[in-house]
Amino acid sequence: MTQQTFKTEGAKITAYLDGPLWEGAPAATVGGFSCTSVDAGVEVLEQALAYIRASGPRRVLGPMERDTWHSYRAVTQSDDSPAFLLEPAAQPLVLEVLQATGFTEISSYFSARVPLSQTAQTPPPTTEDFTIEAWNGKNPEGLFEQVFTLSTQAFAKNAFYKPITHEAFMAMYMPIVPLLKQELIFFARRPDQSLAGFLFGTPNYAEGPNPTSAILKTYASLSKGAGQHLAYAFHTAAKKAGYTSAIHALIHDDNLSALRSASEGADIFRRYGLFGLKLDD
């Protein structure tokens, strides 16, 4: 068994033994965490940690459900604005429980918001290395086939990366196809039509059926400059489609995307952390 769920009155958590590497060592993860009090949360987390310790791993990451392909991170700071689509929910008690049991923040992230009226002011430098094209809305399965192949290359050097199977990837992403808007999805293609990068944007349906903000959810590239071109295309298209603001979602503090977000004048409204604990032998 590689995972086990623990429940007490007022708390629940799942421990996963086969998490990603942390500093080159295998780590377990804890996710699906909820509690109605700090005491209840500490009790159930201690049960999960005892199970992990008895099973072998000596490092634990959380909140994280299996790996970074699934839900992870905890809200650490917020302006209390409503959560956007697919954003981790704020759980102040869970954050207190992690800190009370010795977890410390080991990786930090943020989300920022910017009026689209002030974005995409200057086109990026022209290049012959790739061209930017919007998704034509056809063959979503083929779309995600390409995204899977590029993602596994682009993200492989990221901290806490763990490979995922093609079948698991498709099972995760195909259900979101009805949420996709082709005018917010872009590809960077080399002259030979191979994929150099992609960007996924989506309307912020957490606002309702007629959202005013568009989320720059995920992008990845294998060619220098592709990210800048993709972001310019996204902001331009979102503005043209009538959205008034863009959300730059869940960016690692040390990622180049953080500099690009700041250059657009985006204001940070939420911060998140991934926490870690090293268990004693």
QUIQUI-V562678 format. One line per field, one symbol per residue. burial: I if it has 16 or more other ideal C-beta (glycine too) atoms within 10 Angstrom, else O. A space follows every 10 residues. Layout:
burial: ???
//
This chain:
burial: OOIOOIOOOO IOIIIIIOII OIOOOOIIII IIIIIOOIOI IIIIIOIIIO IIOOOOIOII IIIIIIIIIO OIIIIIOOOO OOOIIIIIOI IOIIIOIIOO IOIOIOIOII IIIIOIOOII OOOIOOOOOI OIOOIOOOOI OOIIOOIIOI IOOIIOOOOI OIOIOOOOII OOIOOOOOOI OOIIIIIIII OOOOIIIIII IIIIOOOOOO IOIIIIIOII IOIOIIIIII IIIIIOIIIO OOIOIIIIII IIOOOOIIOI IOOIOIOIII IIIIIIIOOO O
//
